[in-house]
């Protein structure tokens, strides 16, 4: 029975029609029930207030290992991996993650299978089975995960920051675990790791530390009955939330400059200060306010100045790792080679900007503008998949009071200059940790972080030294941002008289093709515009492809100061190269969307190469290409398979060869040629009327094709490009072997691809049905049982309407040849399993696939992505899902 049903008014978006109820069961489990009659997926998330901070001394990674082990089996459902099989075969997915303070378990599933899925889920918190056999296998899975992450700079730098902290503080711990911490060391101490695991579970996991969110189609009373019947038996040992007093960084860990060697090319600065956690003042949003200003990219901002000087290519500022007791405010700057040489000036300018904030005082108008933007974003937020929603809300439940479980800290509303000033005062030279990453430090370090092997050296850095850097740094005109002209004020919905349920071809000419679909489902004041520029000269050689890439990045670069304000106001844009030209996307609130779009088209039409920006962007592109050799082996294998299968693609190694010789004159000469023959394909969707869509296309055509000196002309009929894929002969096997590009990476990878058919409704559903049934069986056999590797997946593949199936496996245990034999063996074994499938099981899988296909799009972006794929693939089967059902 539920003993607590405090009627709390939960703050929710104005557009949110879902119903919510907070209840507390007799065992003290706190639950949020969510009723959504419109949903076609149900979901649940259990957030347990136990994370790696709770790992016992000498058993690093135990909380993470428990997360792996918990979902194997339970006393009521003893078949190993039965839960995962049930979820997958009923259209769902499941996952879990371990953080410092919490472990979160979650799943979603088709509506008619929710009750059994929820019962299976609940049993893991009541009577899990952790068999000795599974224990050993899952230690290997954890170790494989650790090996996968060994060469990831993000992991390495995060662990280095933790390493340089108080050893007695849990922040210092290594969270993942590996073979050494979970097998070798415990065995040497005479410990049985399975006994330790069970003991940890019994001691730490208590209903009083759990928060459950259940999202269903039923009404709240029915969901409550379901929850009471399934979760009441979870043991409550009255554990209270663990507190971790003290700060992770004492004086010896502050005022330090750490030089460290990354895996990838490039230079980074991370400037970090311990601050009061935002959670303690979430309504006042001090870190959001300061992050908004220090991370701003408009004219007069720190980034604008660093970019103008040619010293930085990106900057982020805001609260980083945090919990109730401590937090860090981080400024991360990607430096150019010149910026790396001027590191002291960069730090000097950062502290000059902080002094500007001190001198300007906390500005009420800036806070009010930020608060209004956050409020608009909250009330007009898009619906997201239930599985993502329940994870987000469950993670909030331990931190915030019930009325703010949904809003969390996303809507600062109380102006308190004292609180903001308190955090600002912490951003001082005597409280700072500076981490400086560069390959140039190779051979000049004297220490090694033990878990990831990151080389580093550490020096003290006094406040007076930073004062000196400030005095030497350039005298630039740093100033606060002005009012944001892109803030939307018109949220009215444009009611279309005609009911258009699928995209329609609104207009076709020799210049462009316009597809249009007004929003008839989501009732949101937002729009989506995508413009595909098909330019045959953009991709007919490696050199052309590199120059197109440089052009799109320079265009983004030129737009940044103007368009950053739009981005802050919820209006996003992107320009990127494709294998037939380039694409422009503008999405967000429709009120001022056209202003941004017209600015982008104007920039394309009047584009001039600025030599100083060309040099910076060329440097960035060169490093990006050089860093491709540090891709994970499975990513490289996927890349190679696409290179082989898809027509008109060029290897990045050739592009890297071309880059050094390219100068800004080459781009100046190339652009008129690239744009000289162009065809546009547009998709306009959302809160936009038919006439407006036609007017947008007419404007673009006028600028590009009909000016006094047109920069574009239509394509000749023979120039219309079609995406083509190599046809693999029936009954033939093709092998492509390539050496791993990074000698330090011990992983190898296999892509086993089976090309099946060209787009055909009947063949599509057969392939989808096969993949649905085989997916979990492949994961269980190849990963859980045979332990080939942490990354083991069977998935469908679609290359421009050519459908196939592929196994993707990364491993340190076996070489690709050996893995391929295991895949072949699995397919033989699975064939016999299919032949034994009962009619009842077959029908159940068919129904699950139908439910998956009938799942509605959650938001405008999801719908647009679906229809645009049909347009860009050239298949244009907009009613595909209904036909396949």
PyMOL commands that set and color helices and strands:
alter all, ss='L'
color gray80, all
select helices_A, chain A and resi 52-54+62-70+82-89+111-123+132-149+153-163+170-172+179-188+193-204+207-209+220-231+251-253+278-281+286-294+302-308+337-341+343-360+364-379+386-397+402-404+417-426+429-431+439-441+463-472+536-538+542-568+593-605+611-630+633-645+652-659+664-676+690-704+717-719+761-785+816-835+839-853+860-873+880-884
alter helices_A, ss='H'
color red, helices_A
select strands_A, chain A and resi 2-4+19-25+30-35+41-48+73-74+93-98+103-110+128-129+210-216+256-260+267-275+312-322+327-335+432-437+447-448+455-460+504-508+512-518+526-534+571-578+581-589+679-686+748-758+791-799+802-811
alter strands_A, ss='S'
color yellow, strands_A
deselect
rebuild
show_as cartoon
